[in-house]
């Protein structure tokens, strides 16, 4: 392959990520607009979070000339119809995964508040970009979410998931990727919650070397510092506790990279241009607990030396120079990492043989697509932040221009 650098490589990865959401889209029958969770394996499973990022891909497609406006609007409209008319939901929340064989959710999968939130963010973005009936339908879907139902009244913490035969499980007890949930829930015109729920999750702080006062997540995994930032523009804003979440993600990303550099002697995959510890495929399984210090997790147990391409790519708005250098390293030195959908998921050099994932995941291609677009043009932030409910929720929690 021809060596690529800088903007040319970013645009190539952006288009590959866009193609994931077009080619892995179920455009047939009652499942129109549903998007696979994986590009190779489990082709009968779609992800509601992938559908949310799929709306982002339609916006990116129009902006970059991959797709005509009217065609993208038609796809968005029919996808919203699927969500409104065909998908099983409980109190406005959707199953994490669904089976394409019936285009219905299976009750052995959990109802997920965070994956529903990603769906809602994508739909809200589409509404602001395409306007008209797209915005009307997106608003209806948003208004159906009963945030009060998903809130534990005693702890004032949101539950993580719900299973029909088991009830609620887990709580968002500490900082992770869930900032979007509070903003959407506080601003809801139908089932809003009190603003004080934002105060009832822990925000632990620690240093990593000379990087000070990082509000860290349990596993220190980069996706926890990325997902809400794909949609919400936290730049130049502080909450009432003085936390600037954008700057916090900058610090956490720098710490993640430095952790990889500091552990190069332990893991030969790691390097100054091979970093980004986050949820990813490994040579044996999918692991969402892989991360870097500072964290509460036992990294000696969780980490196996696997590096995810989405770690650096999804952090490009936080560490543009380092992220681009990592991408250049991956593309120009490891052609095994490249596919029709851009960078594959991950790689590992720890065993006797080098290992490259031959798979792409919707949530990872989605975060890369959004963050590259925000870095190049700010488009996801620009349109999403126009929404009146987004502005209301942000205005309740944050100080600074919304």
N, C-alpha and C positions, 0 to 999 in steps of 0.2 A: 504494500500500500504506500501511496505517496505520503510523506510526512506532513502533518498538519500542526498549526500552532494558532494560539490566540482565538480571535473572533471566528475564523474559518472553521476551527474545530468545534467551537461552541455551537455554531449554527448547524453543523453536521450532526452533532449529538442531539440538538433540539429537534431536528426533523426526524431522526430515528425514534426518539421518544414519542413524538406525534404519531408516527406510523404504528407504534404499539397500540395506541388507543383507537385507531381506525381499523387495523387488520385483526385485532383481537376483540372486536366489537361484534355482538350477536345481532345482526341486522335482519334476522328472520323471525316471523311470527310474533307471538305475544312477548317474546323476550327482547324486542327491539331496543337497542341502546345499552344493553347489559354487557359488561366487559370482563373478560377472563382475569382471574387472579394471577395466572402464570401463562407464559407464552409457549411452553413445551409440555409440561406435565399437567395433570388434573384439568384437562381441557373441558370437562363437564362442570366445572365450578367457576362461578363469577363472583366478583367482590363488589360490595356496595361502595367501598372507598374508591375502587378503580373507576366506578361510574362517576363519582364526584370529580376525580381528576380528568375523566374523559371530557367533561364540560370545559375544563381548562384547555385541553388539546384543541377543541373546536375554536376557541378564541385565538389561540396561538396560530392555528392553521389559517385563519382569515388574515390575521395581521401580517403573516409572512408569505402569503400568497400560495399556500399549499392547497387551500380550499376556498371556493367562492362563498361569499357571505350568505346568499340565499340557500345554498346547499347546507351549510353549517347550521343555519337557523332551522331548516327543516329537520335535521338530525336531532338538534336540541329539543325541538317541539315534540317529536315522536318519542324521544327518550323520557321526557317529562310525563307524557301520557302513559307510558309503561309504568313509571313510578306511581302515578296517581291511581291507575286503574287495574294494574295487574299484580303488583307486588304485595305480599303479606307484610303487615306491620302491626305493631302493638303500641297504641297510644302515640302514634306518629314516629316510632323508632323502627329501624329495619334490621333484618338479619345480616350478620357480618358476611356470610357467604350464602349463595343460592345455587341450586342445581339447574343447569341449562336444559336438562331433559324434560323438565316440567315448567321451567321458567318461574317456579315458585320456591319460596324459602322452605327449607327443611327444619323441623323443630329440634333436631339434634345440634343445630348451630345456634349460637347465642345471638340475642338481640344486643347490639353494640352501640353505646352512646357515642363513642369517639368516631366510629366508622360512619354512623349516621351524620355526625357533625361535619365530616369531610364531604359527604354527599350534599349536605345543605350548603356548604360553602361553595362548592362547584355550581350548584343550581343558582345560588344568589349571584355569582359572577356572571353566569349566562344571562340572567335576567337583566343585569345592568348593561351588558354588552349588546344584546339583541333587542331588548326592551319589548313593549307591547305584550302580546299574549304569553311570551316566554317569561317575562317578569311576573305576570299575573299568576301563572302556574307555579313558578318557583316560590312565590309568596305563600300560596296555599299550602304547599308542602312544608314550608318553614312553620307556618302557623299551626299545623297539626301536631307538632312535637310538644308533648306534655312534659316539660322539664321538671315540674313539681313531682310527677310520678317517679322519676328517676332519682330523686333526691332523698337521702336518709335524713329525716327530720331531727333525729337525735344528734348526729355528728355534724349535720349541715354539710355533708360531703356527698357528691354524686356517686352513685354506684357505677361500676365499670360495665357490668353486663347483666342480662336477664335470661333465664331459661324457664320455659313454661312449667316444667315439672319440679323445678328446684328453686325458683324465685331469683332474687337478686344475689349477686356475688361481687366481692371486691369493692373497694372504694378508691376514689382519687384522693388519697390522703396526703400526697406530697406532690411537688412540682414535677411535671413531665410535659407531654405534648398537648395537654388538655386546656390551655388558655382559651382556645376558641369556644369551648363549652360555656364558660362563664359569660363571655360577651354575648353569645347568641341567646343564652337563657335569661340574662338580665334584661335584654332588649325585647324579648318576645311580647307581641301584642296580645297574646291569648293565654299563655301559661308562664308568665314571667316569675322569676324568683327574686328574693331580696338581694341587694347588692352585697350584703355581708357574707354571702356564701364564698365570695372571693377571699375572705380572710381565714377560712377554715381548712385550708390545705397548707401543709408545712412548706417552708421555703428555706431549707438548710443552706448554709454558706460555708465554703472552705476555700483554701488557697491551693494552687498547684505551682510550686516553685515561686517565681516572681509574678505569677498571674493571681491577683488578689480578689477575694470576696466573690467567688463564683456561686450563684444559686444553682445547685446541682441536682440532677435527677438520680433516682436510686441506682440505675445501672450505668449512668454516664454515657449512654448511647446517643449518638448524634441526632437520630431522628426525633428525640424528645426535645431538642433545641431547634428543630427545623419546621415541623408540620404546621403549627399555627402561623408561623412567619411567612408561609407560602401565600397566604391570603391577607392577613392583617399586617398593615404597615406600622410597626412599633418604633420606627426611627424617631428620635427626638421627642419621645414621650416617656414619662415616668408615672408609675402608679402612686397611690397615696402613701405608700411606704418608701418611696424614692427609688424603686427598682426600674431601671431601663432594660426591658427584656431583650431588645435588640443588642445592646452592648453586652448583656449577659451571654447571649449566644455567640458573640464574637469571642469573648473570653473562654467559653467552654470549648469552642472549636479550636482555638489556639492551644488550649490545654490538651485536647485530644491528639492533635498533631505532635505536640511536644512529648506526650506519653509514648507515642510510637517511636519517636527519635530516641528517647531515653531507653527504650527496650529493644533496640535494633540487635543487640548481642543475644537477646533471648529468642527473638522471632526474626528469622531471616526474611520474611515477607515485608517487614516494616522498613520504612525509610523516610527521609525528609520529603520525598515525592511519592510515597506509598503509605498513605495514612487514611484514617476515616473509619473509626471503629463504631459500628452501628448494627442494628438488626440486619441479618443477611443469611443467605445460604452458606453452609459450610460443606466440607467434603462428606459429612455424615448426616446433616440435618439442617433445618431452619432454626436459628437461634436469635431471639429478640432481646436477650439479656447481655449481649456482648457490648462492652463499652470501655471507657477509660477513666482514670482518676480526674477529678474527685468523684467518688461515688460510695455507695454502701455495699455494692456487690463484691463477691469474691472473684476477682478477675483471674486468679490462677485457675479457678474452676471454669469460668465462662469463656475465657479467651483461648483460642487455639492457633492464633496467628493469622486468621482469615481477615482480609481487608475487603471492604465493600466499596465498589466504585461510587455508589450514591452518597457515601460519607463525605467525600470531598466535593462532589458535584452539587449536592444539596446544600452545601455550605458556601457556595460561591458569593452570595451577597454579603457574607460575614468576612470571608478571607479570600478575596478574589485572586490575588497574586498566587497564593499557595494552592488554591483549588485548580487554577488553570495549569500550573506547573505539574500537578498530579495528573490531570487529564492528558497533558502532552506526554508524560511518561507512559501512561497506560496505552495510549493510542500508538505512539511511535516505537515502543519497545516490546509490546505484547499484543500482536495481532490476534492471538487466540481470544482476547477479551472482546473483540468486536463482532457485531451481528447486524442484521438488517434493522434492528431496533436500537442501534447505537451500542453503548457499552453494556456487556453482560453484567450479571449481578455482583460477582466477587471472585477472588483468587486466593490461593494459598500455596506457599512454597516450602512448607514445613516438613512434608513427608519425603520419601525417597523419590517421588515424582512430583513435578509441579501440577497443580490442579487449577483449572479454570471452570467456573460455572458456565453451563451452556443454556442458561435460563434467564429470563427477565420477569420481574414481578411488577404488577401495576402500581403499587404504592411507591416503589423505588423509581420507576420511570416517571411517575407523576411528580414527585418532589423535585427531581432533576429538571423536568420540563418547566415547572413553575419558577424555580429559582433562577435558571438560566434566563428565562424571559424577563423576570424582574431585574436581573443584573443588566441585561442588554437594553431594555426599554421601560421597565417599571410597569408593564401593562396589566399584570394580574392585580397588583396593588391599586393601580389607577382606577380600574373599573369597579373592583370589589369594594373599595373604600367609599364609593359614591352612594352605596345603599343606605337608606335612611335608618334601618335597624342596626346596621353595623356602626354607623355614626353615633347612634343613641347609646349602644352598649359601650363603645369605646369612650364616649364622653362621660359616662357614669363612673368609669374606673380610672381613666388616665388624664393627666394634665399635659397639655401641649396641643398644638394645632391638629385637628382631626380631619 
